[in-house]
Amino acid sequence: NTIDVVAVDPETGAYKVFPNPSSAECGARCMAAGPDGCIYLGTLPNAHFLRLDPKADSLVDLGRPSQSEEYIWDLAFGADKKLYGVTFPQARLVRCDPASGRLEDLGRMDPTEMYAHFVAGSEDGFVYAGIGTSRANIAAYEIATGEHREILPAAFQTAGQAGVYCGHDGQVYGTLGDAFFRLKGWTAVQIKPGEAASREANDELSDGRTISVSGHKLIITNPETHKTTERNYDYAGNLLNVFRVGIGPDGKLYGSSVLPLNLLRLDEENGRVLELGELGGGEIYSFVSHRNRLLAAAYSGFAPLMSFDPAKAFEQGAAEKNPKLVRFDKSDGGWRPEAMIEGPDGKVYVGAVSGYGKLGGPLAAWDVAANKVEQYPNLVEDQSVVTLAVWKKLLVGGTTVGGGGGSH
């Protein structure tokens, strides 16, 4: 639908909505506080910069810095007090001068990769970008010269997404899986995880209290006393698309919203859709009714597989959760589980496009009663299973040559 920026008073729960000034943009993946007291956003699907000026009570569109880009994934300010963003689908670095409004496309940070997912500015005049997903890397950009090059050691340039962040000590660090790097100038030196400073806080109020959000609730924590205060606010949100639907064992129609993932149920008698609860940031790709359970396979959910009992209340956070979250060895939350079916042996089978940067998505066999999942990757080399059917006593499937996001 569109985006709003919502400002909430942590003392009262009162809120103010700033409507989207760019009608073409429907999402924002990143926000950054600027040295000028304003807040900046990077949007999608046309990669604009927005600026919220709390004192002027205005949200304005600063424009589109690159005509080829769709997402601005992350934002950071450089030592020159200019705003830098990193993009998809050409892994570009873009820049905005808040003082003059000038926009610049600084070029691709990698010749073939699609995702520049993270950005951080250093005090010595460099900007670093985390690259992925088919081959991870870290790009260094020198503000004074406009020169850039990739600096992650060759041994780490494997499938994955490199990250960069500014630590509370003012230094910039790189990450890839469990590995950490200290970034300085044109170098990325591997260090022990314990030697990396924690991230610079972006959830901290001026008096030291921290903020988190859960649903329509603001949670304020005092770090000294560890006391928490909750504030409800009534902002309802904008419309979300329904992504998939399926019939449950109770004969009712269930569905998933997309970004974020809310489990839905159709109330036919009253003609309305009920939101049962949130299950992650992505969406459910497949539903199957299996015995007395509604099974779901999700992208970027709280778990890749979930088992819901419609006879019981939706409940997350309890000791016995409903739905039950199913994680398994070598599972990938970035998979796209497009096919799910009950097999002739009573197990449930899931076919999925592989996760980011990868080829060869799996066929997964889920023994629901025993709570066990076994994966069979690369049944057809570098292809992903996306359709499934039962024929006599056989499981029959079809594949795609397309892989996970950013793969080639």
VEXDREN-2710 file (C-alpha; in Angstrom, 1 decimal):
% VEXDREN-2710
k/r/px/py/pz
1/ASN/0.0/0.0/0.0
2/THR/2.3/2.8/1.3
3/ILE/4.4/3.7/4.2
4/ASP/4.0/6.1/7.1
5/VAL/6.6/7.4/9.6
6/VAL/5.1/7.2/13.1
7/ALA/6.5/9.2/16.0
8/VAL/5.5/7.9/19.4
9/ASP/5.9/9.7/22.8
10/PRO/7.4/7.1/25.2
11/GLU/6.0/9.0/28.2
12/THR/2.3/8.9/27.0
13/GLY/2.0/6.6/24.0
14/ALA/0.6/9.6/22.0
15/TYR/1.7/9.3/18.3
16/LYS/1.8/11.4/15.2
17/VAL/1.8/10.0/11.6
18/PHE/3.8/11.5/8.8
19/PRO/2.3/10.4/5.5
20/ASN/4.5/9.2/2.6
21/PRO/5.5/12.1/0.3
22/SER/6.4/9.8/-2.6
23/SER/3.4/7.9/-3.9
24/ALA/5.5/5.5/-5.9
25/GLU/7.3/4.1/-2.7
26/CYS/5.7/1.4/-0.6
27/GLY/8.4/0.4/1.8
28/ALA/11.5/1.6/3.8
29/ARG/14.2/-0.8/4.9
30/CYS/16.4/1.6/6.8
31/MET/16.5/4.8/8.9
32/ALA/19.4/6.9/10.1
33/ALA/19.6/9.9/12.5
34/GLY/21.6/12.8/10.9
35/PRO/24.0/15.3/12.5
36/ASP/21.4/18.0/11.6
37/GLY/18.8/16.5/13.9
38/CYS/16.8/15.1/11.0
39/ILE/16.0/11.4/10.3
40/TYR/16.6/9.9/6.9
41/LEU/15.0/6.9/5.2
42/GLY/15.9/4.8/2.2
43/THR/12.9/3.4/0.3
44/LEU/11.7/0.8/-2.2
45/PRO/10.8/-0.1/-5.0
46/ASN/12.5/3.0/-6.6
47/ALA/15.3/3.7/-4.0
48/HIS/14.5/7.3/-2.9
49/PHE/15.9/9.2/0.0
50/LEU/13.3/10.7/2.5
51/ARG/14.0/13.3/5.2
52/LEU/11.9/13.7/8.4
53/ASP/12.5/17.1/10.1
54/PRO/10.9/16.7/13.6
55/LYS/11.3/20.5/14.3
56/ALA/9.7/21.6/11.0
57/ASP/7.1/18.8/11.4
58/SER/7.7/17.6/7.8
59/LEU/8.6/14.5/5.8
60/VAL/9.9/15.3/2.3
61/ASP/11.1/13.3/-0.7
62/LEU/14.7/14.1/-1.5
63/GLY/14.6/12.2/-4.8
64/ARG/16.1/9.1/-6.5
65/PRO/19.9/9.0/-6.6
66/SER/20.2/6.2/-9.2
67/GLN/17.8/5.4/-12.0
68/SER/18.7/1.7/-12.0
69/GLU/18.2/0.9/-8.3
70/GLU/15.1/-0.5/-6.5
71/TYR/16.0/-0.8/-2.8
72/ILE/18.2/1.3/-0.5
73/TRP/19.1/-1.3/2.0
74/ASP/21.0/0.7/4.6
75/LEU/22.1/4.3/5.4
76/ALA/25.0/5.9/7.2
77/PHE/26.6/9.3/7.4
78/GLY/30.3/9.7/6.3
79/ALA/33.0/11.9/7.8
80/ASP/31.9/14.6/5.3
81/LYS/28.4/14.7/7.0
82/LYS/26.8/13.4/3.8
83/LEU/24.4/10.6/3.7
84/TYR/25.4/7.3/2.0
85/GLY/23.1/4.5/0.9
86/VAL/23.7/1.0/-0.5
87/THR/21.4/-0.6/-3.0
88/PHE/19.9/-3.5/-4.8
89/PRO/20.0/-4.8/-7.6
90/GLN/23.4/-3.5/-8.7
91/ALA/25.2/-3.2/-5.3
92/ARG/25.7/0.6/-5.8
93/LEU/26.8/3.3/-3.4
94/VAL/24.7/6.4/-3.5
95/ARG/25.0/9.8/-1.8
96/CYS/23.0/12.8/-0.7
97/ASP/24.3/16.1/0.5
98/PRO/21.6/17.2/3.0
99/ALA/22.8/20.8/2.8
100/SER/22.4/21.3/-0.9
101/GLY/20.1/18.4/-1.8
102/ARG/22.6/17.1/-4.4
103/LEU/22.2/13.4/-5.2
104/GLU/25.0/11.2/-6.6
105/ASP/25.3/7.7/-7.9
106/LEU/28.9/6.6/-7.0
107/GLY/28.8/3.4/-9.0
108/ARG/28.8/-0.3/-8.5
109/MET/30.8/-1.6/-5.5
110/ASP/31.1/-5.1/-7.1
111/PRO/31.0/-5.9/-10.8
112/THR/28.5/-8.8/-10.6
113/GLU/26.9/-9.0/-7.1
114/MET/23.4/-7.7/-6.6
115/TYR/23.2/-6.8/-2.9
116/ALA/25.0/-4.1/-1.1
117/HIS/23.2/-4.7/2.2
118/PHE/25.1/-2.8/4.9
119/VAL/27.0/0.5/5.1
120/ALA/29.1/2.3/7.7
121/GLY/31.2/5.4/7.7
122/SER/34.6/5.8/9.5
123/GLU/36.0/8.9/11.1
124/ASP/39.1/8.8/8.8
125/GLY/37.1/9.4/5.6
126/PHE/36.1/6.0/4.4
127/VAL/32.7/4.4/3.7
128/TYR/32.4/0.6/3.8
129/ALA/29.7/-1.6/2.2
130/GLY/28.8/-5.2/2.9
131/ILE/28.4/-7.1/-0.4
132/GLY/26.6/-10.4/-1.2
133/THR/25.0/-12.9/-1.7
134/SER/26.6/-15.2/-4.3
135/ARG/30.1/-14.1/-3.2
136/ALA/30.5/-12.1/-0.1
137/ASN/32.9/-9.1/0.0
138/ILE/33.4/-5.7/1.7
139/ALA/33.9/-2.6/-0.5
140/ALA/35.9/0.4/0.8
141/TYR/35.2/3.8/-0.7
142/GLU/37.6/6.7/0.0
143/ILE/35.6/10.0/0.2
144/ALA/38.5/12.3/-0.7
145/THR/39.4/10.5/-4.0
146/GLY/36.3/8.7/-5.0
147/GLU/38.4/5.5/-5.3
148/HIS/36.9/2.2/-4.2
149/ARG/38.0/-1.4/-4.1
150/GLU/37.0/-4.7/-2.4
151/ILE/39.1/-5.8/0.6
152/LEU/37.7/-9.0/2.2
153/PRO/40.4/-11.7/2.2
154/ALA/39.9/-14.1/-0.7
155/ALA/39.4/-17.1/1.6
156/PHE/36.1/-15.5/2.9
157/GLN/34.7/-14.6/-0.6
158/THR/32.2/-17.5/-0.5
159/ALA/28.4/-17.6/-0.8
160/GLY/27.0/-15.3/1.9
161/GLN/26.3/-11.7/2.9
162/ALA/29.1/-9.6/4.5
163/GLY/28.1/-7.0/7.0
164/VAL/29.7/-3.8/8.3
165/TYR/28.8/-1.8/11.3
166/CYS/30.1/1.1/13.4
167/GLY/31.1/0.1/16.9
168/HIS/30.5/2.1/20.1
169/ASP/34.3/2.7/20.1
170/GLY/34.0/4.7/16.8
171/GLN/35.7/2.0/14.7
172/VAL/34.2/0.1/11.8
173/TYR/33.9/-3.7/11.8
174/GLY/33.1/-6.3/9.2
175/THR/31.3/-9.6/9.7
176/LEU/30.7/-12.7/7.8
177/GLY/29.1/-15.6/9.6
178/ASP/31.1/-16.1/12.8
179/ALA/34.2/-14.1/11.5
180/PHE/34.9/-10.5/12.5
181/PHE/37.3/-8.0/10.8
182/ARG/38.6/-4.6/11.8
183/LEU/38.3/-2.2/8.8
184/LYS/40.8/0.6/8.4
185/GLY/41.6/2.3/5.2
186/TRP/42.1/-0.3/2.5
187/THR/42.5/-3.2/4.9
188/ALA/40.2/-5.8/6.5
189/VAL/42.1/-7.6/9.3
190/GLN/40.5/-10.7/10.9
191/ILE/40.1/-10.4/14.7
192/LYS/38.7/-12.6/17.4
193/PRO/35.0/-12.1/18.0
194/GLY/35.7/-10.8/21.5
195/GLU/37.9/-8.1/20.1
196/ALA/35.1/-6.5/18.1
197/ALA/33.2/-3.7/19.9
198/SER/29.5/-3.9/20.1
199/ARG/27.3/-2.0/17.7
200/GLU/26.7/1.7/18.2
201/ALA/23.2/1.9/19.8
202/ASN/20.3/3.1/17.6
203/ASP/17.5/2.3/20.1
204/GLU/18.7/4.6/22.9
205/LEU/16.9/7.7/24.2
206/SER/19.0/10.7/25.3
207/ASP/18.6/9.7/29.0
208/GLY/20.0/6.2/28.4
209/ARG/16.8/4.3/28.3
210/THR/16.3/1.8/25.5
211/ILE/13.3/1.3/23.3
212/SER/11.8/-1.7/21.5
213/VAL/8.5/-2.3/19.7
214/SER/6.2/-5.3/19.8
215/GLY/3.0/-5.0/17.8
216/HIS/1.2/-1.9/19.1
217/LYS/3.3/-1.7/22.2
218/LEU/6.4/0.4/23.0
219/ILE/8.7/-1.2/25.6
220/ILE/11.0/1.2/27.5
221/THR/13.8/-0.3/29.6
222/ASN/16.0/1.4/32.2
223/PRO/19.5/-0.1/31.9
224/GLU/20.4/0.7/35.4
225/THR/17.4/-0.8/37.2
226/HIS/16.3/-3.2/34.3
227/LYS/12.8/-2.0/35.0
228/THR/10.5/-2.0/31.9
229/THR/7.6/0.2/31.1
230/GLU/5.0/-0.6/28.4
231/ARG/3.1/2.0/26.4
232/ASN/0.3/1.1/24.1
233/TYR/-0.2/3.2/21.0
234/ASP/-3.2/3.0/18.7
235/TYR/-1.6/3.4/15.2
236/ALA/-3.4/0.7/13.2
237/GLY/-0.9/0.4/10.3
238/ASN/-1.6/0.3/6.6
239/LEU/-3.0/-2.5/4.4
240/LEU/-1.0/-5.6/3.8
241/ASN/-1.3/-8.0/0.9
242/VAL/-2.4/-11.6/1.5
243/PHE/0.3/-13.8/0.0
244/ARG/-0.9/-17.5/0.4
245/VAL/-4.1/-19.2/1.5
246/GLY/-4.9/-22.8/2.6
247/ILE/-7.7/-24.8/4.2
248/GLY/-7.1/-26.0/7.7
249/PRO/-8.2/-29.3/9.3
250/ASP/-11.2/-27.5/10.8
251/GLY/-12.4/-26.6/7.2
252/LYS/-11.6/-22.9/7.7
253/LEU/-9.6/-20.7/5.3
254/TYR/-6.2/-19.6/6.6
255/GLY/-3.7/-17.2/5.0
256/SER/-0.4/-15.3/5.4
257/SER/0.2/-11.6/5.0
258/VAL/3.5/-10.5/3.5
259/LEU/6.2/-8.4/5.2
260/PRO/5.5/-8.9/8.0
261/LEU/4.0/-12.4/8.4
262/ASN/0.7/-12.4/10.2
263/LEU/-1.3/-15.7/10.4
264/LEU/-4.8/-15.0/9.2
265/ARG/-8.2/-16.8/9.4
266/LEU/-11.3/-16.0/7.5
267/ASP/-14.4/-15.4/9.6
268/GLU/-17.0/-16.3/7.0
269/GLU/-20.0/-15.7/9.2
270/ASN/-19.0/-12.1/9.8
271/GLY/-17.2/-11.4/6.6
272/ARG/-13.9/-10.4/8.0
273/VAL/-10.3/-11.5/8.3
274/LEU/-8.9/-12.2/11.8
275/GLU/-5.3/-11.6/12.6
276/LEU/-4.3/-14.5/14.8
277/GLY/-0.7/-13.2/15.4
278/GLU/2.7/-12.4/14.0
279/LEU/5.2/-15.1/13.0
280/GLY/8.1/-13.2/11.5
281/GLY/9.2/-10.6/9.0
282/GLY/8.5/-12.5/5.8
283/GLU/5.6/-14.7/4.6
284/ILE/4.3/-18.2/4.5
285/TYR/4.8/-19.9/1.1
286/SER/2.9/-23.1/1.6
287/PHE/0.1/-24.5/3.7
288/VAL/-0.9/-28.2/4.2
289/SER/-3.7/-29.7/6.4
290/HIS/-2.1/-32.7/8.1
291/ARG/-4.3/-34.8/10.5
292/ASN/-5.4/-32.2/13.1
293/ARG/-2.7/-29.6/12.3
294/LEU/-2.3/-26.8/9.9
295/LEU/1.3/-26.9/8.7
296/ALA/3.1/-23.9/7.2
297/ALA/6.5/-23.4/5.5
298/ALA/7.8/-19.9/5.7
299/TYR/10.4/-17.5/4.3
300/SER/12.0/-15.3/7.0
301/GLY/9.6/-16.5/9.7
302/PHE/10.2/-17.3/13.4
303/ALA/11.1/-20.8/12.1
304/PRO/11.2/-22.3/8.6
305/LEU/8.4/-24.8/9.5
306/MET/5.5/-24.3/11.8
307/SER/2.7/-26.6/13.1
308/PHE/-0.6/-24.9/14.3
309/ASP/-3.4/-26.5/16.2
310/PRO/-6.6/-24.7/15.3
311/ALA/-8.4/-26.2/18.3
312/LYS/-6.2/-24.1/20.6
313/ALA/-5.5/-20.4/20.9
314/PHE/-2.7/-18.8/19.0
315/GLU/0.1/-18.2/21.6
316/GLN/3.7/-17.1/21.2
317/GLY/6.1/-16.8/24.1
318/ALA/4.5/-19.5/26.2
319/ALA/6.3/-22.7/27.1
320/GLU/4.1/-24.7/24.7
321/LYS/3.8/-22.4/21.7
322/ASN/1.0/-22.6/19.2
323/PRO/2.1/-22.8/16.4
324/LYS/5.0/-25.0/17.3
325/LEU/8.2/-23.7/15.7
326/VAL/10.3/-26.3/13.9
327/ARG/14.0/-25.7/13.3
328/PHE/16.3/-28.3/11.9
329/ASP/20.0/-28.9/11.1
330/LYS/21.2/-26.7/8.2
331/SER/17.9/-25.1/7.8
332/ASP/17.9/-21.7/5.9
333/GLY/15.4/-19.0/6.9
334/GLY/16.0/-17.4/3.5
335/TRP/14.6/-20.4/1.5
336/ARG/11.4/-20.1/-0.5
337/PRO/9.3/-23.2/0.3
338/GLU/7.0/-23.1/-2.8
339/ALA/5.7/-26.7/-2.6
340/MET/4.4/-28.8/0.3
341/ILE/2.4/-32.0/0.2
342/GLU/1.6/-35.1/2.3
343/GLY/3.5/-38.0/0.8
344/PRO/2.4/-41.6/0.3
345/ASP/4.3/-42.6/3.4
346/GLY/2.5/-40.2/5.7
347/LYS/5.4/-37.7/5.9
348/VAL/5.1/-34.2/4.7
349/TYR/7.5/-33.1/1.9
350/VAL/8.6/-29.5/1.2
351/GLY/10.3/-28.3/-2.0
352/ALA/12.1/-25.0/-1.8
353/VAL/14.1/-22.5/-3.8
354/SER/17.5/-22.2/-2.1
355/GLY/18.4/-19.3/0.2
356/TYR/20.3/-16.1/-0.8
357/GLY/23.2/-16.5/-3.1
358/LYS/22.8/-20.3/-3.4
359/LEU/21.7/-22.8/-6.1
360/GLY/20.4/-26.3/-5.4
361/GLY/17.4/-25.9/-3.2
362/PRO/16.3/-28.9/-1.1
363/LEU/13.5/-31.5/-0.9
364/ALA/12.8/-31.8/2.9
365/ALA/11.0/-34.8/4.5
366/TRP/9.1/-33.8/7.6
367/ASP/8.0/-36.5/10.0
368/VAL/5.5/-34.4/11.9
369/ALA/4.7/-36.9/14.7
370/ALA/8.4/-37.5/15.5
371/ASN/9.3/-33.8/15.0
372/LYS/12.2/-34.7/12.6
373/VAL/13.2/-33.1/9.3
374/GLU/15.6/-34.6/6.8
375/GLN/16.9/-32.5/3.8
376/TYR/17.9/-33.8/0.4
377/PRO/19.8/-30.9/-1.4
378/ASN/20.7/-30.8/-5.1
379/LEU/18.5/-33.7/-6.2
380/VAL/19.1/-32.1/-9.6
381/GLU/22.5/-30.3/-9.6
382/ASP/22.1/-26.5/-9.1
383/GLN/18.3/-26.7/-9.4
384/SER/15.5/-26.1/-6.8
385/VAL/12.4/-28.2/-6.2
386/VAL/9.3/-26.1/-6.7
387/THR/6.4/-28.4/-7.5
388/LEU/5.3/-31.7/-5.9
389/ALA/2.6/-34.3/-6.5
390/VAL/1.8/-37.9/-5.4
391/TRP/1.5/-40.6/-8.1
392/LYS/0.6/-44.1/-6.8
393/LYS/3.3/-44.7/-4.2
394/LEU/5.8/-42.1/-5.6
395/LEU/6.5/-38.5/-4.9
396/VAL/6.9/-36.6/-8.2
397/GLY/8.4/-33.1/-8.5
398/GLY/9.6/-30.4/-10.8
399/THR/12.5/-28.0/-10.6
400/THR/13.6/-24.5/-11.5
401/VAL/17.1/-23.3/-12.6
402/GLY/16.6/-20.1/-10.6
403/GLY/18.3/-19.9/-7.3
404/GLY/18.1/-17.8/-4.2
405/GLY/18.3/-14.0/-4.3
406/GLY/21.6/-12.7/-5.8
407/SER/22.6/-16.1/-7.2
408/HIS/23.8/-16.6/-10.7
END
